[in-house]
Amino acid sequence: VATEQARNFHASCVLFDFLERELYEKYAWPAGALGLSVGDPGTKMDISWPEFDSYLRSMSPKSRKNYRQHCRNAENRKIRIQIYSEPPSLEDVEPLWRNVETKFHESRNPWNKYLLKHFPMVKGSFISAVENDKLVGCGLFLGDRQELVATGLGLDYNSKNIYSLLNYSAIRAAIEAKLRVLHWGSGAYEVK
């Protein structure tokens, strides 16, 4: 089916990303299929802290200072971080997704709107940052047992430090929910 769709769209190749080796080896693939191992499918954070304060204490002094600065800055600018278990308006979120895609020269993710609409089905959450009654940042977190997967990052690049505030809020939510792992995705660095 994928090969047929690729022909219809004149694609030069079909890629099954992050396929477990066992699945690749177990099934017969068409002639010309090639299995490659390209490293970790993304950065993950093992949650080992009983509460958010112990997470903060585990950080370096410089990182704690940066966290406090981000929080003071958000308070001064009256930025509100909110976590929702119900989908927000796609009209508000979509421009922020386009900003991130444009900045990183990514193609539009056709699944984001469906993930946004249906994230409650997987015990996910939507984290938003609002400044002056305007949505300036967001992220989707999809649940899978005791793990969360970050996706759907959207940012207004005119509003500074939103990315960090969203990440800290996600970490806090994961710790408070007693989750085990927070997956940040490929391209994220280990510090996250």
For each residue, the residues with C-beta under 8 A, 3 or more apart:
1: 4 5
2: 5 6 14 16
3: 6 7 14 30
4: 1 7 8
5: 1 2 8 9 11 14
6: 2 3 9 11 13 14
7: 3 4 10 11
8: 4 5
9: 5 6
10: 7
11: 5 6 7 14
12:
13: 6
14: 2 3 5 6 11
15:
16: 2 19 24
17: 41
18: 41
19: 16 23 24 35
20: 23 24
21: 24 25 35 37
22: 25 26
23: 19 20 26 27
24: 16 19 20 21 27 29 35
25: 21 22 35
26: 22 23
27: 23 24
28:
29: 24 33
30: 3 33
31:
32:
33: 29 30
34:
35: 19 21 24 25
36:
37: 21
38:
39:
40: 43 186
41: 17 18 186
42: 183 184 185 186 187 188
43: 40 183 184 185 186 188 189 190 192
44: 181 182 183 184
45: 171 174 181 182 183 184 192
46: 180 181
47: 174 175 179 180 181 182
48:
49: 52 54 55 58 175
50: 54 175
51: 54 55 175 176
52: 49 55 56 171 172 175 176
53: 56 57
54: 49 50 51 57 58
55: 49 51 52 58 59 171 172 175
56: 52 53 59 64 67
57: 53 54 64
58: 49 54 55
59: 55 56 63 64 67
60: 63 64
61: 64 65
62: 65 66
63: 59 60 66 67
64: 56 57 59 60 61 67 68
65: 61 62 68 69
66: 62 63 69 70 164
67: 56 59 63 64 70 71 168
68: 64 65 71 72
69: 65 66 72 73
70: 66 67 73 74 161 164 165 168
71: 67 68 74 75
72: 68 69 75 76
73: 69 70 76 77 79 160 161
74: 70 71 77 79 81 161 165
75: 71 72 78 79
76: 72 73
77: 73 74 131
78: 75 131 132
79: 73 74 75 129 130 131 136 159 162 165
80: 129 130 131
81: 74 127 128 129 165 166 169
82: 127 128 130
83: 125 126 127 128 169 173
84: 87 88 125 126 127 128
85: 120 124 125 126
86: 120 126
87: 84 90 116 117 118 119 120 126
88: 84 92 93 116 126 128 135 138
89: 92 93
90: 87 93 94 113 116 117
91: 94
92: 88 89 95 96 135
93: 88 89 90 96 97 116 135 138 152 154
94: 90 91 97 98 113 154
95: 92 98 99 154
96: 92 93 99 100 135 136 137 138 154 155 156
97: 93 94 100 101 108 109 112 152 153 154
98: 94 95 101 102 108
99: 95 96 102 103 154 155 156 157
100: 96 97 103 104 106 153 154 155
101: 97 98 104 105 106 107 108 109
102: 98 99 105
103: 99 100 157
104: 100 101
105: 101 102
106: 100 101 109
107: 101
108: 97 98 101
109: 97 101 106 112 152
110: 113
111: 114 115
112: 97 109 115 116 140 151 152
113: 90 94 110 116 117
114: 111 117 118
115: 111 112 118 119 140 142 151 152
116: 87 88 90 93 112 113 119 126 140 152
117: 87 90 113 114
118: 87 114 115 121 122
119: 87 115 116 122 124 125 126 140 141 142
120: 85 86 87 123 124
121: 118 124
122: 118 119 142 143 144
123: 120 143
124: 85 119 120 121 140 141 142 143 148
125: 83 84 85 119 140 141 143 173
126: 83 84 85 86 87 88 116 119 138 139 140 141
127: 81 82 83 84 138 139 140 141 166 169 170 173
128: 81 82 83 84 88 135 137 138
129: 79 80 81 135 136 137 138 159 162 165 166
130: 79 80 82 133 134 135 136
131: 77 78 79 80 134 136 159 162
132: 78
133: 130
134: 130 131 156
135: 88 92 93 96 128 129 130 138 156
136: 79 96 129 130 131 155 156 158 159 162
137: 96 128 129 154 155 156 159 162 163 165 166
138: 88 93 96 126 127 128 129 135 152 153 154 166
139: 126 127 150 151 152 153 154 166 170
140: 112 115 116 119 124 125 126 127 150 151 152
141: 119 124 125 126 127 148 149 150 151 170 173 174 182
142: 115 119 122 124 148 149 151
143: 122 123 124 125 147 148 149
144: 122 147 148 149
145:
146: 178 179 180 181
147: 143 144 179 180 181 182 183
148: 124 141 142 143 144 170 174 179 181 182 183
149: 141 142 143 144 183 185
150: 139 140 141 153 170 182 183 184 185
151: 112 115 139 140 141 142 185
152: 93 97 109 112 115 116 138 139 140
153: 97 100 138 139 150 163 166
154: 93 94 95 96 97 99 100 137 138 139
155: 96 99 100 136 137 159 162 163
156: 96 99 134 135 136 137 159 162
157: 99 103
158: 136
159: 79 129 131 136 137 155 156 162
160: 73
161: 70 73 74 164 165
162: 79 129 131 136 137 155 156 159 165 166
163: 137 153 155 166 167
164: 66 70 161 167 168
165: 70 74 79 81 129 137 161 162 168 169
166: 81 127 129 137 138 139 153 162 163 169 170
167: 163 164 170 171 192
168: 67 70 164 165 171 172
169: 81 83 127 165 166 172 173
170: 127 139 141 148 150 166 167 173 174 182
171: 45 52 55 167 168 174 175 182
172: 52 55 168 169 175 176
173: 83 125 127 141 169 170 176 177
174: 45 47 141 148 170 171 177 179 182
175: 47 49 50 51 52 55 171 172 178 179
176: 51 52 172 173
177: 173 174
178: 146 175
179: 47 146 147 148 174 175 182
180: 46 47 146 147
181: 44 45 46 47 146 147 148
182: 44 45 47 141 147 148 150 170 171 174 179
183: 42 43 44 45 147 148 149 150
184: 42 43 44 45 150 188 192
185: 42 43 149 150 151 188
186: 40 41 42 43
187: 42
188: 42 43 184 185 192
189: 43 192
190: 43
191:
192: 43 45 167 184 188 189
